[in-house]
């Protein structure tokens, strides 16, 4: 019975890594669609989000089955409950990538982001893709030091997010209301993406060390 249970726990871990890989692809492609006004890439991200949602449902069903059939306790219970929470977080990260792609699609053939703001959003897209990659590796390795790197990249996203407000509040800003809305929304999507990555990092630290982070919540 223990061998079967261990196999089920491993499958949960594999599902989380697969979800994270899909999210990494989604946010990388969403950034490309945004910066290059690429309609096909944007549509691919939007369509691909269905697969992330489907895997989220499968993973949750697997976790609920284990809770009902195996009645795990102690560390095993912590793993299953954490997996439920992290799968929900990854699903939300996929949604945020889709939202970025939807903005890009909605403004096609024009660029959603004005040229003056593109360097900031190029930085945000790069940081979001990096943090998504780190989450994928973290879920595979449970490397606590890597969890700290994820929080650093989230700080980069926070700083860049602040720059988006500086852009639209600058006296030199001459963009339209729609352009200001797009910059505000997309900046927020990337910033929240980083917050969710930090949430996963803290969850992994808890699984490995048992320490509860007393920082602000990122859910």
Secondary structure in CASP SS format (residue, H / E / C, confidence):
PFRMAT SS
TARGET T0000
AUTHOR 0000-0000-0000
METHOD secondary structure of the structure
MODEL  1
X C 1.00
X H 1.00
X H 1.00
X H 1.00
X H 1.00
X H 1.00
X H 1.00
X H 1.00
X H 1.00
X H 1.00
X H 1.00
X H 1.00
X H 1.00
X H 1.00
X H 1.00
X H 1.00
X H 1.00
X H 1.00
X H 1.00
X H 1.00
X H 1.00
X H 1.00
X H 1.00
X H 1.00
X H 1.00
X H 1.00
X H 1.00
X H 1.00
X H 1.00
X H 1.00
X H 1.00
X H 1.00
X H 1.00
X H 1.00
X H 1.00
X H 1.00
X C 1.00
X C 1.00
X H 1.00
X H 1.00
X H 1.00
X H 1.00
X H 1.00
X H 1.00
X H 1.00
X H 1.00
X H 1.00
X H 1.00
X H 1.00
X H 1.00
X H 1.00
X H 1.00
X H 1.00
X H 1.00
X H 1.00
X H 1.00
X H 1.00
X H 1.00
X H 1.00
X H 1.00
X H 1.00
X H 1.00
X H 1.00
X H 1.00
X H 1.00
X H 1.00
X H 1.00
X H 1.00
X H 1.00
X H 1.00
X C 1.00
X C 1.00
X C 1.00
X H 1.00
X H 1.00
X H 1.00
X H 1.00
X H 1.00
X H 1.00
X H 1.00
X H 1.00
X H 1.00
X H 1.00
X H 1.00
X H 1.00
X H 1.00
X H 1.00
X H 1.00
X H 1.00
X H 1.00
X H 1.00
X H 1.00
X H 1.00
X H 1.00
X H 1.00
X H 1.00
X H 1.00
X H 1.00
X H 1.00
X H 1.00
X H 1.00
X H 1.00
X H 1.00
X H 1.00
X H 1.00
X H 1.00
X H 1.00
X C 1.00
X C 1.00
X C 1.00
X C 1.00
X C 1.00
X C 1.00
X C 1.00
X H 1.00
X H 1.00
X H 1.00
X H 1.00
X H 1.00
X H 1.00
X H 1.00
X H 1.00
X H 1.00
X H 1.00
X H 1.00
X H 1.00
X H 1.00
X H 1.00
X H 1.00
X H 1.00
X H 1.00
X H 1.00
X H 1.00
X H 1.00
X H 1.00
X H 1.00
X H 1.00
X H 1.00
X H 1.00
X H 1.00
X H 1.00
X C 1.00
X C 1.00
X H 1.00
X H 1.00
X H 1.00
X H 1.00
X H 1.00
X H 1.00
X H 1.00
X H 1.00
X H 1.00
X H 1.00
X H 1.00
X H 1.00
X H 1.00
X H 1.00
X H 1.00
X H 1.00
X H 1.00
X H 1.00
X H 1.00
X H 1.00
X H 1.00
X H 1.00
X H 1.00
X H 1.00
X H 1.00
X H 1.00
X C 1.00
X C 1.00
X C 1.00
X C 1.00
X C 1.00
X C 1.00
X C 1.00
X H 1.00
X H 1.00
X H 1.00
X H 1.00
X H 1.00
X H 1.00
X H 1.00
X H 1.00
X H 1.00
X H 1.00
X H 1.00
X H 1.00
X H 1.00
X H 1.00
X H 1.00
X H 1.00
X H 1.00
X H 1.00
X H 1.00
X H 1.00
X H 1.00
X H 1.00
X H 1.00
X H 1.00
X H 1.00
X H 1.00
X H 1.00
X H 1.00
X H 1.00
X H 1.00
X H 1.00
X H 1.00
X H 1.00
X C 1.00
X C 1.00
X C 1.00
X C 1.00
X C 1.00
X C 1.00
X C 1.00
X C 1.00
X C 1.00
X C 1.00
END
